[in-house]
Amino acid sequence: MSKSSLLSGVTVVDLSRVLAGPFATMTLANLGARVIKVEIPGTGDDSRAFGPFHNGKSLYFASINCNKESMH
């Protein structure tokens, strides 16, 4: 069994924001869980405004929320 499939079939709803929660759920996603990040409607997670930016998008947000689906 590879590490990427350890949590295959598990779905996690991520209601966290900024650092600790998103990091924890990123780890679960990297281990194969389906993670659905629910953000503040209209504005999204606060960390979308944290730099550095590339093409107008937060690299911080992208790095801490990789492998997740997002709803906002």
All heavy atoms as TSV, in Angstrom:
chain	resi	resn	atom	element	x	y	z
A	1	MET	N	N	0.845	-1.176	0.000
A	1	MET	CA	C	0.000	0.000	0.000
A	1	MET	C	C	0.896	1.248	0.000
A	1	MET	O	O	1.774	1.387	0.830
A	1	MET	CB	C	-0.890	-0.019	1.243
A	1	MET	CG	C	-1.766	1.201	1.360
A	1	MET	SD	S	-2.779	1.225	2.866
A	1	MET	CE	C	-3.965	-0.015	2.472
A	2	SER	N	N	0.672	2.135	-0.935
A	2	SER	CA	C	1.465	3.354	-0.983
A	2	SER	C	C	0.895	4.391	-0.022
A	2	SER	O	O	-0.274	4.353	0.340
A	2	SER	CB	C	1.490	3.918	-2.402
A	2	SER	OG	O	0.239	4.444	-2.746
A	3	LYS	N	N	1.730	5.339	0.384
A	3	LYS	CA	C	1.282	6.382	1.309
A	3	LYS	C	C	0.153	7.211	0.722
A	3	LYS	O	O	-0.711	7.672	1.444
A	3	LYS	CB	C	2.451	7.287	1.698
A	3	LYS	CG	C	3.417	6.637	2.632
A	3	LYS	CD	C	4.478	7.623	3.060
A	3	LYS	CE	C	5.441	6.977	4.021
A	3	LYS	NZ	N	6.427	7.896	4.533
A	4	SER	N	N	0.158	7.403	-0.592
A	4	SER	CA	C	-0.862	8.251	-1.206
A	4	SER	C	C	-2.249	7.613	-1.165
A	4	SER	O	O	-3.225	8.295	-1.350
A	4	SER	CB	C	-0.477	8.607	-2.636
A	4	SER	OG	O	-0.444	7.443	-3.421
A	5	SER	N	N	-2.321	6.312	-0.916
A	5	SER	CA	C	-3.626	5.671	-0.877
A	5	SER	C	C	-4.031	5.254	0.536
A	5	SER	O	O	-5.024	4.579	0.718
A	5	SER	CB	C	-3.637	4.456	-1.803
A	5	SER	OG	O	-2.732	3.484	-1.354
A	6	LEU	N	N	-3.272	5.631	1.522
A	6	LEU	CA	C	-3.551	5.256	2.904
A	6	LEU	C	C	-4.965	5.630	3.335
A	6	LEU	O	O	-5.622	4.858	4.017
A	6	LEU	CB	C	-2.543	5.947	3.827
A	6	LEU	CG	C	-1.913	5.050	4.861
A	6	LEU	CD1	C	-0.692	4.377	4.276
A	6	LEU	CD2	C	-1.553	5.838	6.064
A	7	LEU	N	N	-5.422	6.808	2.952
A	7	LEU	CA	C	-6.742	7.287	3.357
A	7	LEU	C	C	-7.734	7.298	2.196
A	7	LEU	O	O	-8.749	7.994	2.248
A	7	LEU	CB	C	-6.628	8.681	3.985
A	7	LEU	CG	C	-5.809	8.747	5.274
A	7	LEU	CD1	C	-5.725	10.179	5.775
A	7	LEU	CD2	C	-6.393	7.843	6.339
A	8	SER	N	N	-7.453	6.520	1.184
A	8	SER	CA	C	-8.350	6.427	0.035
A	8	SER	C	C	-9.739	6.014	0.501
A	8	SER	O	O	-9.893	5.117	1.323
A	8	SER	CB	C	-7.801	5.406	-0.953
A	8	SER	OG	O	-8.635	5.305	-2.067
A	9	GLY	N	N	-10.767	6.712	0.020
A	9	GLY	CA	C	-12.137	6.427	0.409
A	9	GLY	C	C	-12.627	7.249	1.586
A	9	GLY	O	O	-13.803	7.216	1.919
A	10	VAL	N	N	-11.732	8.003	2.220
A	10	VAL	CA	C	-12.094	8.858	3.360
A	10	VAL	C	C	-12.367	10.262	2.834
A	10	VAL	O	O	-11.598	10.797	2.042
A	10	VAL	CB	C	-10.961	8.908	4.410
A	10	VAL	CG1	C	-11.265	9.912	5.504
A	10	VAL	CG2	C	-10.715	7.526	4.984
A	11	THR	N	N	-13.476	10.871	3.273
A	11	THR	CA	C	-13.787	12.257	2.907
A	11	THR	C	C	-13.737	13.114	4.152
A	11	THR	O	O	-14.293	12.754	5.187
A	11	THR	CB	C	-15.189	12.363	2.262
A	11	THR	OG1	O	-15.201	11.555	1.071
A	11	THR	CG2	C	-15.514	13.802	1.890
A	12	VAL	N	N	-13.053	14.263	4.055
A	12	VAL	CA	C	-12.887	15.195	5.165
A	12	VAL	C	C	-13.452	16.544	4.740
A	12	VAL	O	O	-13.154	17.021	3.649
A	12	VAL	CB	C	-11.389	15.358	5.525
A	12	VAL	CG1	C	-11.189	16.400	6.609
A	12	VAL	CG2	C	-10.780	14.025	5.923
A	13	VAL	N	N	-14.258	17.154	5.601
A	13	VAL	CA	C	-14.743	18.513	5.354
A	13	VAL	C	C	-13.855	19.449	6.163
A	13	VAL	O	O	-13.763	19.338	7.388
A	13	VAL	CB	C	-16.223	18.673	5.758
A	13	VAL	CG1	C	-16.670	20.118	5.591
A	13	VAL	CG2	C	-17.094	17.748	4.929
A	14	ASP	N	N	-13.183	20.360	5.473
A	14	ASP	CA	C	-12.241	21.293	6.097
A	14	ASP	C	C	-12.927	22.644	6.294
A	14	ASP	O	O	-13.167	23.369	5.338
A	14	ASP	CB	C	-11.012	21.438	5.208
A	14	ASP	CG	C	-9.955	22.387	5.757
A	14	ASP	OD1	O	-10.149	22.942	6.861
A	14	ASP	OD2	O	-8.930	22.566	5.076
A	15	LEU	N	N	-13.251	22.981	7.535
A	15	LEU	CA	C	-13.856	24.271	7.869
A	15	LEU	C	C	-12.836	25.216	8.496
A	15	LEU	O	O	-13.184	26.285	8.982
A	15	LEU	CB	C	-15.029	24.064	8.835
A	15	LEU	CG	C	-16.146	23.150	8.330
A	15	LEU	CD1	C	-17.172	22.897	9.429
A	15	LEU	CD2	C	-16.806	23.734	7.102
A	16	SER	N	N	-11.581	24.816	8.481
A	16	SER	CA	C	-10.525	25.596	9.137
A	16	SER	C	C	-10.033	26.722	8.241
A	16	SER	O	O	-10.370	26.801	7.058
A	16	SER	CB	C	-9.366	24.677	9.513
A	16	SER	OG	O	-8.787	24.127	8.339
A	17	ARG	N	N	-9.200	27.590	8.824
A	17	ARG	CA	C	-8.652	28.688	8.045
A	17	ARG	C	C	-7.271	29.075	8.542
A	17	ARG	O	O	-6.893	28.796	9.658
A	17	ARG	CB	C	-9.576	29.899	8.061
A	17	ARG	CG	C	-9.888	30.422	9.451
A	17	ARG	CD	C	-10.956	31.464	9.429
A	17	ARG	NE	N	-10.834	32.733	10.032
A	17	ARG	CZ	C	-9.834	33.333	10.602
A	17	ARG	NH1	N	-8.680	32.794	10.659
A	17	ARG	NH2	N	-9.917	34.517	11.123
A	18	VAL	N	N	-6.497	29.662	7.710
A	18	VAL	CA	C	-5.182	30.267	7.909
A	18	VAL	C	C	-4.033	29.267	8.032
A	18	VAL	O	O	-3.300	29.125	7.095
A	18	VAL	CB	C	-5.176	31.306	9.044
A	18	VAL	CG1	C	-3.809	31.956	9.163
A	18	VAL	CG2	C	-6.219	32.392	8.794
A	19	LEU	N	N	-3.786	28.542	9.139
A	19	LEU	CA	C	-2.587	27.711	9.154
A	19	LEU	C	C	-2.756	26.308	9.732
A	19	LEU	O	O	-2.651	25.329	9.010
A	19	LEU	CB	C	-1.437	28.408	9.886
A	19	LEU	CG	C	-0.134	27.604	9.946
A	19	LEU	CD1	C	0.408	27.296	8.576
A	19	LEU	CD2	C	0.910	28.318	10.761
A	20	ALA	N	N	-3.004	26.175	11.009
A	20	ALA	CA	C	-2.966	24.852	11.649
A	20	ALA	C	C	-3.947	23.860	11.023
A	20	ALA	O	O	-3.565	22.741	10.660
A	20	ALA	CB	C	-3.229	24.973	13.149
A	21	GLY	N	N	-5.199	24.240	10.901
A	21	GLY	CA	C	-6.201	23.351	10.306
A	21	GLY	C	C	-5.907	23.037	8.850
A	21	GLY	O	O	-5.930	21.869	8.448
A	22	PRO	N	N	-5.635	24.063	8.017
A	22	PRO	CA	C	-5.316	23.777	6.626
A	22	PRO	C	C	-4.078	22.884	6.460
A	22	PRO	O	O	-4.029	22.050	5.573
A	22	PRO	CB	C	-5.083	25.162	6.015
A	22	PRO	CG	C	-5.969	26.044	6.817
A	22	PRO	CD	C	-5.854	25.509	8.222
A	23	PHE	N	N	-3.090	23.040	7.346
A	23	PHE	CA	C	-1.907	22.184	7.262
A	23	PHE	C	C	-2.274	20.738	7.591
A	23	PHE	O	O	-1.849	19.798	6.918
A	23	PHE	CB	C	-0.803	22.674	8.202
A	23	PHE	CG	C	0.449	21.849	8.088
A	23	PHE	CD1	C	1.363	22.095	7.088
A	23	PHE	CD2	C	0.697	20.817	8.978
A	23	PHE	CE1	C	2.508	21.324	6.954
A	23	PHE	CE2	C	1.834	20.032	8.870
A	23	PHE	CZ	C	2.743	20.294	7.849
A	24	ALA	N	N	-3.086	20.559	8.628
A	24	ALA	CA	C	-3.503	19.207	9.015
A	24	ALA	C	C	-4.307	18.538	7.903
A	24	ALA	O	O	-4.074	17.369	7.570
A	24	ALA	CB	C	-4.321	19.260	10.303
A	25	THR	N	N	-5.251	19.271	7.311
A	25	THR	CA	C	-6.068	18.672	6.257
A	25	THR	C	C	-5.278	18.494	4.961
A	25	THR	O	O	-5.573	17.591	4.182
A	25	THR	CB	C	-7.359	19.480	6.013
A	25	THR	OG1	O	-7.034	20.839	5.752
A	25	THR	CG2	C	-8.289	19.384	7.222
A	26	MET	N	N	-4.245	19.323	4.737
A	26	MET	CA	C	-3.363	19.113	3.594
A	26	MET	C	C	-2.636	17.778	3.752
A	26	MET	O	O	-2.495	17.014	2.801
A	26	MET	CB	C	-2.338	20.239	3.472
A	26	MET	CG	C	-1.318	20.022	2.358
A	26	MET	SD	S	0.069	21.170	2.395
A	26	MET	CE	C	0.917	20.630	3.882
A	27	THR	N	N	-2.218	17.478	4.975
A	27	THR	CA	C	-1.545	16.209	5.242
A	27	THR	C	C	-2.489	15.037	4.961
A	27	THR	O	O	-2.095	14.047	4.338
A	27	THR	CB	C	-1.039	16.156	6.693
A	27	THR	OG1	O	-0.153	17.258	6.901
A	27	THR	CG2	C	-0.316	14.865	6.997
A	28	LEU	N	N	-3.750	15.165	5.390
A	28	LEU	CA	C	-4.735	14.119	5.110
A	28	LEU	C	C	-4.948	13.960	3.606
A	28	LEU	O	O	-5.037	12.835	3.103
A	28	LEU	CB	C	-6.053	14.428	5.814
A	28	LEU	CG	C	-6.005	14.452	7.347
A	28	LEU	CD1	C	-7.344	14.915	7.902
A	28	LEU	CD2	C	-5.604	13.102	7.899
A	29	ALA	N	N	-5.020	15.072	2.886
A	29	ALA	CA	C	-5.183	15.029	1.428
A	29	ALA	C	C	-3.975	14.368	0.774
A	29	ALA	O	O	-4.122	13.564	-0.153
A	29	ALA	CB	C	-5.390	16.432	0.867
A	30	ASN	N	N	-2.785	14.685	1.251
A	30	ASN	CA	C	-1.574	14.087	0.687
A	30	ASN	C	C	-1.503	12.588	0.955
A	30	ASN	O	O	-0.806	11.868	0.248
A	30	ASN	CB	C	-0.330	14.788	1.232
A	30	ASN	CG	C	-0.172	16.189	0.683
A	30	ASN	OD1	O	-0.765	16.543	-0.332
A	30	ASN	ND2	N	0.613	17.002	1.357
A	31	LEU	N	N	-2.221	12.124	1.975
A	31	LEU	CA	C	-2.278	10.694	2.279
A	31	LEU	C	C	-3.436	10.000	1.566
A	31	LEU	O	O	-3.694	8.830	1.791
A	31	LEU	CB	C	-2.379	10.483	3.793
A	31	LEU	CG	C	-1.119	10.823	4.567
A	31	LEU	CD1	C	-1.382	10.777	6.064
A	31	LEU	CD2	C	0.021	9.887	4.190
A	32	GLY	N	N	-4.158	10.743	0.716
A	32	GLY	CA	C	-5.163	10.135	-0.133
A	32	GLY	C	C	-6.610	10.442	0.196
A	32	GLY	O	O	-7.507	10.004	-0.523
A	33	ALA	N	N	-6.877	11.178	1.268
A	33	ALA	CA	C	-8.257	11.522	1.610
A	33	ALA	C	C	-8.788	12.565	0.622
A	33	ALA	O	O	-8.036	13.376	0.092
A	33	ALA	CB	C	-8.343	12.084	3.025
A	34	ARG	N	N	-10.080	12.525	0.400
A	34	ARG	CA	C	-10.738	13.592	-0.373
A	34	ARG	C	C	-11.048	14.690	0.635
A	34	ARG	O	O	-11.786	14.472	1.591
A	34	ARG	CB	C	-12.035	13.074	-0.999
A	34	ARG	CG	C	-12.803	14.140	-1.720
A	34	ARG	CD	C	-14.120	13.609	-2.248
A	34	ARG	NE	N	-14.819	14.663	-2.965
A	34	ARG	CZ	C	-16.134	14.727	-3.068
A	34	ARG	NH1	N	-16.890	13.779	-2.543
A	34	ARG	NH2	N	-16.684	15.718	-3.708
A	35	VAL	N	N	-10.476	15.870	0.427
A	35	VAL	CA	C	-10.680	16.978	1.358
A	35	VAL	C	C	-11.457	18.071	0.638
A	35	VAL	O	O	-11.056	18.537	-0.430
A	35	VAL	CB	C	-9.337	17.532	1.895
A	35	VAL	CG1	C	-9.574	18.727	2.802
A	35	VAL	CG2	C	-8.576	16.437	2.636
A	36	ILE	N	N	-12.565	18.476	1.246
A	36	ILE	CA	C	-13.400	19.541	0.698
A	36	ILE	C	C	-13.265	20.736	1.623
A	36	ILE	O	O	-13.706	20.703	2.766
A	36	ILE	CB	C	-14.868	19.103	0.593
A	36	ILE	CG1	C	-14.977	17.835	-0.270
A	36	ILE	CG2	C	-15.726	20.239	0.034
A	36	ILE	CD1	C	-16.316	17.149	-0.196
A	37	LYS	N	N	-12.621	21.787	1.135
A	37	LYS	CA	C	-12.411	23.000	1.922
A	37	LYS	C	C	-13.600	23.933	1.707
A	37	LYS	O	O	-13.892	24.327	0.586
A	37	LYS	CB	C	-11.122	23.697	1.510
A	37	LYS	CG	C	-10.871	24.965	2.299
A	37	LYS	CD	C	-9.478	25.482	2.077
A	37	LYS	CE	C	-9.203	26.719	2.876
A	37	LYS	NZ	N	-9.259	26.531	4.301
A	38	VAL	N	N	-14.269	24.286	2.796
A	38	VAL	CA	C	-15.407	25.197	2.734
A	38	VAL	C	C	-14.911	26.565	3.204
A	38	VAL	O	O	-14.435	26.705	4.320
A	38	VAL	CB	C	-16.579	24.702	3.616
A	38	VAL	CG1	C	-17.746	25.668	3.533
A	38	VAL	CG2	C	-16.995	23.307	3.201
A	39	GLU	N	N	-15.017	27.554	2.316
A	39	GLU	CA	C	-14.515	28.893	2.611
A	39	GLU	C	C	-15.661	29.874	2.831
A	39	GLU	O	O	-16.814	29.580	2.525
A	39	GLU	CB	C	-13.639	29.385	1.465
A	39	GLU	CG	C	-12.438	28.495	1.200
A	39	GLU	CD	C	-11.581	29.039	0.087
A	39	GLU	OE1	O	-11.160	30.210	0.174
A	39	GLU	OE2	O	-11.342	28.297	-0.886
A	40	ILE	N	N	-15.322	31.050	3.332
A	40	ILE	CA	C	-16.292	32.110	3.557
A	40	ILE	C	C	-16.910	32.501	2.212
A	40	ILE	O	O	-16.179	32.823	1.268
A	40	ILE	CB	C	-15.627	33.340	4.215
A	40	ILE	CG1	C	-15.011	32.950	5.550
A	40	ILE	CG2	C	-16.630	34.475	4.384
A	40	ILE	CD1	C	-14.074	34.002	6.119
A	41	PRO	N	N	-18.242	32.448	2.099
A	41	PRO	CA	C	-18.878	32.793	0.822
A	41	PRO	C	C	-18.494	34.201	0.352
A	41	PRO	O	O	-18.475	35.146	1.134
A	41	PRO	CB	C	-20.378	32.715	1.136
A	41	PRO	CG	C	-20.472	31.788	2.299
A	41	PRO	CD	C	-19.221	32.049	3.101
A	42	GLY	N	N	-18.159	34.295	-0.919
A	42	GLY	CA	C	-17.851	35.592	-1.518
A	42	GLY	C	C	-16.404	36.033	-1.394
A	42	GLY	O	O	-15.839	36.549	-2.333
A	43	THR	N	N	-15.783	35.818	-0.232
A	43	THR	CA	C	-14.407	36.288	-0.033
A	43	THR	C	C	-13.386	35.171	0.027
A	43	THR	O	O	-12.221	35.384	-0.268
A	43	THR	CB	C	-14.292	37.113	1.264
A	43	THR	OG1	O	-14.643	36.283	2.369
A	43	THR	CG2	C	-15.173	38.335	1.238
A	44	GLY	N	N	-13.807	33.992	0.433
A	44	GLY	CA	C	-12.869	32.875	0.557
A	44	GLY	C	C	-12.080	32.949	1.850
A	44	GLY	O	O	-12.350	33.766	2.728
A	45	ASP	N	N	-11.107	32.093	1.963
A	45	ASP	CA	C	-10.241	32.020	3.137
A	45	ASP	C	C	-9.406	33.295	3.247
A	45	ASP	O	O	-8.959	33.837	2.243
A	45	ASP	CB	C	-9.322	30.800	2.998
A	45	ASP	CG	C	-8.542	30.472	4.246
A	45	ASP	OD1	O	-7.787	31.340	4.723
A	45	ASP	OD2	O	-8.672	29.350	4.745
A	46	ASP	N	N	-9.188	33.751	4.481
A	46	ASP	CA	C	-8.365	34.954	4.707
A	46	ASP	C	C	-6.977	34.831	4.080
A	46	ASP	O	O	-6.394	35.818	3.624
A	46	ASP	CB	C	-8.185	35.220	6.204
A	46	ASP	CG	C	-9.479	35.523	6.919
A	46	ASP	OD1	O	-10.442	35.958	6.260
A	46	ASP	OD2	O	-9.531	35.317	8.143
A	47	SER	N	N	-6.443	33.620	4.062
A	47	SER	CA	C	-5.074	33.440	3.579
A	47	SER	C	C	-4.942	33.647	2.070
A	47	SER	O	O	-3.827	33.701	1.551
A	47	SER	CB	C	-4.524	32.070	3.987
A	47	SER	OG	O	-5.234	31.038	3.360
A	48	ARG	N	N	-6.050	33.799	1.353
A	48	ARG	CA	C	-5.956	34.137	-0.076
A	48	ARG	C	C	-5.328	35.520	-0.268
A	48	ARG	O	O	-4.849	35.838	-1.353
A	48	ARG	CB	C	-7.335	34.109	-0.736
A	48	ARG	CG	C	-7.868	32.700	-0.942
A	48	ARG	CD	C	-9.212	32.736	-1.674
A	48	ARG	NE	N	-9.741	31.421	-1.906
A	48	ARG	CZ	C	-9.467	30.661	-2.976
A	48	ARG	NH1	N	-8.658	31.111	-3.898
A	48	ARG	NH2	N	-10.003	29.470	-3.106
A	49	ALA	N	N	-5.314	36.327	0.801
A	49	ALA	CA	C	-4.742	37.679	0.722
A	49	ALA	C	C	-3.294	37.725	1.226
A	49	ALA	O	O	-2.680	38.785	1.248
A	49	ALA	CB	C	-5.590	38.647	1.549
A	50	PHE	N	N	-2.730	36.601	1.622
A	50	PHE	CA	C	-1.355	36.560	2.130
A	50	PHE	C	C	-0.369	36.395	0.978
A	50	PHE	O	O	-0.557	35.551	0.117
A	50	PHE	CB	C	-1.150	35.387	3.091
A	50	PHE	CG	C	-1.963	35.421	4.356
A	50	PHE	CD1	C	-1.892	34.373	5.247
A	50	PHE	CD2	C	-2.797	36.477	4.667
A	50	PHE	CE1	C	-2.638	34.365	6.419
A	50	PHE	CE2	C	-3.548	36.489	5.833
A	50	PHE	CZ	C	-3.458	35.427	6.707
A	51	GLY	N	N	0.696	37.193	0.985
A	51	GLY	CA	C	1.754	37.066	-0.014
A	51	GLY	C	C	2.712	35.961	0.359
A	51	GLY	O	O	2.604	35.397	1.437
A	52	PRO	N	N	3.604	35.661	-0.531
A	52	PRO	CA	C	3.848	36.258	-1.837
A	52	PRO	C	C	2.788	35.832	-2.859
A	52	PRO	O	O	2.079	34.850	-2.651
A	52	PRO	CB	C	5.224	35.714	-2.213
A	52	PRO	CG	C	5.308	34.391	-1.536
A	52	PRO	CD	C	4.541	34.560	-0.249
A	53	PHE	N	N	2.733	36.597	-3.946
A	53	PHE	CA	C	1.756	36.356	-4.989
A	53	PHE	C	C	2.440	36.027	-6.310
A	53	PHE	O	O	3.545	36.475	-6.579
A	53	PHE	CB	C	0.878	37.600	-5.191
A	53	PHE	CG	C	0.084	37.946	-3.968
A	53	PHE	CD1	C	0.561	38.869	-3.057
A	53	PHE	CD2	C	-1.135	37.337	-3.721
A	53	PHE	CE1	C	-0.165	39.191	-1.917
A	53	PHE	CE2	C	-1.868	37.644	-2.581
A	53	PHE	CZ	C	-1.378	38.579	-1.688
A	54	HIS	N	N	1.751	35.249	-7.121
A	54	HIS	CA	C	2.198	34.957	-8.479
A	54	HIS	C	C	0.965	35.021	-9.366
A	54	HIS	O	O	-0.014	34.308	-9.118
A	54	HIS	CB	C	2.852	33.573	-8.569
A	54	HIS	CG	C	3.303	33.217	-9.945
A	54	HIS	ND1	N	4.366	33.850	-10.549
A	54	HIS	CD2	C	2.829	32.312	-10.831
A	54	HIS	CE1	C	4.532	33.344	-11.750
A	54	HIS	NE2	N	3.598	32.400	-11.944
A	55	ASN	N	N	1.021	35.892	-10.359
A	55	ASN	CA	C	-0.131	36.106	-11.247
A	55	ASN	C	C	-1.398	36.421	-10.460
A	55	ASN	O	O	-2.489	35.931	-10.777
A	55	ASN	CB	C	-0.364	34.902	-12.159
A	55	ASN	CG	C	0.738	34.714	-13.169
A	55	ASN	OD1	O	1.386	35.675	-13.580
A	55	ASN	ND2	N	0.974	33.488	-13.565
A	56	GLY	N	N	-1.254	37.196	-9.394
A	56	GLY	CA	C	-2.391	37.643	-8.609
A	56	GLY	C	C	-2.949	36.623	-7.629
A	56	GLY	O	O	-3.954	36.877	-6.981
A	57	LYS	N	N	-2.308	35.463	-7.514
A	57	LYS	CA	C	-2.796	34.426	-6.601
A	57	LYS	C	C	-1.776	34.181	-5.489
A	57	LYS	O	O	-0.566	34.227	-5.716
A	57	LYS	CB	C	-3.069	33.132	-7.357
A	57	LYS	CG	C	-4.183	33.304	-8.368
A	57	LYS	CD	C	-4.635	31.998	-8.940
A	57	LYS	CE	C	-5.782	32.282	-9.909
A	57	LYS	NZ	N	-6.476	31.101	-10.297
A	58	SER	N	N	-2.299	33.923	-4.296
A	58	SER	CA	C	-1.442	33.710	-3.134
A	58	SER	C	C	-0.723	32.370	-3.217
A	58	SER	O	O	-1.356	31.310	-3.258
A	58	SER	CB	C	-2.288	33.744	-1.857
A	58	SER	OG	O	-1.551	33.280	-0.756
A	59	LEU	N	N	0.604	32.412	-3.215
A	59	LEU	CA	C	1.368	31.175	-3.192
A	59	LEU	C	C	1.228	30.488	-1.844
A	59	LEU	O	O	1.257	29.260	-1.757
A	59	LEU	CB	C	2.842	31.462	-3.501
A	59	LEU	CG	C	3.122	31.962	-4.913
A	59	LEU	CD1	C	4.593	32.298	-5.072
A	59	LEU	CD2	C	2.683	30.941	-5.943
A	60	TYR	N	N	1.070	31.274	-0.787
A	60	TYR	CA	C	0.846	30.699	0.541
A	60	TYR	C	C	-0.430	29.863	0.539
A	60	TYR	O	O	-0.430	28.708	0.957
A	60	TYR	CB	C	0.748	31.808	1.595
A	60	TYR	CG	C	0.337	31.280	2.948
A	60	TYR	CD1	C	1.277	30.739	3.806
A	60	TYR	CD2	C	-0.994	31.286	3.344
A	60	TYR	CE1	C	0.901	30.229	5.039
A	60	TYR	CE2	C	-1.378	30.774	4.563
A	60	TYR	CZ	C	-0.425	30.248	5.412
A	60	TYR	OH	O	-0.813	29.729	6.613
A	61	PHE	N	N	-1.527	30.438	0.059
A	61	PHE	CA	C	-2.801	29.716	0.014
A	61	PHE	C	C	-2.676	28.456	-0.831
A	61	PHE	O	O	-3.140	27.380	-0.434
A	61	PHE	CB	C	-3.917	30.607	-0.543
A	61	PHE	CG	C	-5.233	29.889	-0.646
A	61	PHE	CD1	C	-6.076	29.814	0.446
A	61	PHE	CD2	C	-5.624	29.285	-1.828
A	61	PHE	CE1	C	-7.292	29.130	0.370
A	61	PHE	CE2	C	-6.830	28.601	-1.921
A	61	PHE	CZ	C	-7.659	28.525	-0.812
A	62	ALA	N	N	-2.051	28.579	-1.982
A	62	ALA	CA	C	-1.908	27.434	-2.877
A	62	ALA	C	C	-1.096	26.318	-2.235
A	62	ALA	O	O	-1.433	25.139	-2.367
A	62	ALA	CB	C	-1.264	27.868	-4.191
A	63	SER	N	N	-0.051	26.679	-1.506
A	63	SER	CA	C	0.804	25.647	-0.921
A	63	SER	C	C	0.142	24.922	0.238
A	63	SER	O	O	0.323	23.725	0.412
A	63	SER	CB	C	2.137	26.253	-0.470
A	63	SER	OG	O	1.952	27.113	0.633
A	64	ILE	N	N	-0.630	25.617	1.052
A	64	ILE	CA	C	-1.233	25.011	2.246
A	64	ILE	C	C	-2.564	24.328	1.943
A	64	ILE	O	O	-3.093	23.580	2.762
A	64	ILE	CB	C	-1.371	26.073	3.374
A	64	ILE	CG1	C	-1.423	25.413	4.751
A	64	ILE	CG2	C	-2.575	26.943	3.170
A	64	ILE	CD1	C	-0.125	24.936	5.246
A	65	ASN	N	N	-3.102	24.547	0.746
A	65	ASN	CA	C	-4.393	23.959	0.384
A	65	ASN	C	C	-4.312	23.080	-0.863
A	65	ASN	O	O	-5.323	22.840	-1.523
A	65	ASN	CB	C	-5.433	25.063	0.202
A	65	ASN	CG	C	-5.786	25.699	1.519
A	65	ASN	OD1	O	-6.385	25.062	2.380
A	65	ASN	ND2	N	-5.382	26.938	1.716
A	66	CYS	N	N	-3.120	22.572	-1.142
A	66	CYS	CA	C	-2.968	21.716	-2.321
A	66	CYS	C	C	-3.724	20.399	-2.119
A	66	CYS	O	O	-3.942	19.962	-0.989
A	66	CYS	CB	C	-1.494	21.453	-2.601
A	66	CYS	SG	S	-0.625	20.611	-1.282
A	67	ASN	N	N	-4.145	19.815	-3.210
A	67	ASN	CA	C	-4.860	18.532	-3.224
A	67	ASN	C	C	-6.224	18.584	-2.552
A	67	ASN	O	O	-6.736	17.551	-2.110
A	67	ASN	CB	C	-4.014	17.419	-2.595
A	67	ASN	CG	C	-2.739	17.165	-3.346
A	67	ASN	OD1	O	-2.721	17.251	-4.565
A	67	ASN	ND2	N	-1.667	16.881	-2.640
A	68	LYS	N	N	-6.821	19.760	-2.462
A	68	LYS	CA	C	-8.158	19.899	-1.859
A	68	LYS	C	C	-9.135	20.435	-2.908
A	68	LYS	O	O	-8.745	21.142	-3.831
A	68	LYS	CB	C	-8.137	20.896	-0.702
A	68	LYS	CG	C	-7.228	20.509	0.438
A	68	LYS	CD	C	-7.272	21.575	1.511
A	68	LYS	CE	C	-6.238	21.349	2.585
A	68	LYS	NZ	N	-6.283	22.399	3.612
A	69	GLU	N	N	-10.397	20.112	-2.710
A	69	GLU	CA	C	-11.458	20.749	-3.470
A	69	GLU	C	C	-11.885	21.966	-2.652
A	69	GLU	O	O	-11.766	21.960	-1.435
A	69	GLU	CB	C	-12.641	19.787	-3.623
A	69	GLU	CG	C	-12.296	18.521	-4.363
A	69	GLU	CD	C	-13.427	17.516	-4.324
A	69	GLU	OE1	O	-14.609	17.926	-4.388
A	69	GLU	OE2	O	-13.134	16.319	-4.233
A	70	SER	N	N	-12.368	22.998	-3.309
A	70	SER	CA	C	-12.718	24.217	-2.582
A	70	SER	C	C	-14.131	24.676	-2.923
A	70	SER	O	O	-14.552	24.617	-4.078
A	70	SER	CB	C	-11.730	25.323	-2.942
A	70	SER	OG	O	-11.955	26.462	-2.160
A	71	MET	N	N	-14.851	25.126	-1.893
A	71	MET	CA	C	-16.191	25.699	-2.067
A	71	MET	C	C	-16.212	27.055	-1.373
A	71	MET	O	O	-15.800	27.166	-0.228
A	71	MET	CB	C	-17.243	24.808	-1.390
A	71	MET	CG	C	-17.386	23.433	-1.942
A	71	MET	SD	S	-18.545	22.451	-0.994
A	71	MET	CE	C	-20.031	23.410	-1.141
A	72	HIS	N	N	-16.657	28.086	-2.084
A	72	HIS	CA	C	-16.855	29.407	-1.446
A	72	HIS	C	C	-17.829	30.224	-2.221
A	72	HIS	O	O	-18.279	29.921	-3.254
A	72	HIS	CB	C	-15.544	30.154	-1.223
A	72	HIS	CG	C	-14.751	30.461	-2.450
A	72	HIS	ND1	N	-14.939	31.593	-3.181
A	72	HIS	CD2	C	-13.780	29.773	-3.074
A	72	HIS	CE1	C	-14.081	31.600	-4.197
A	72	HIS	NE2	N	-13.380	30.491	-4.145
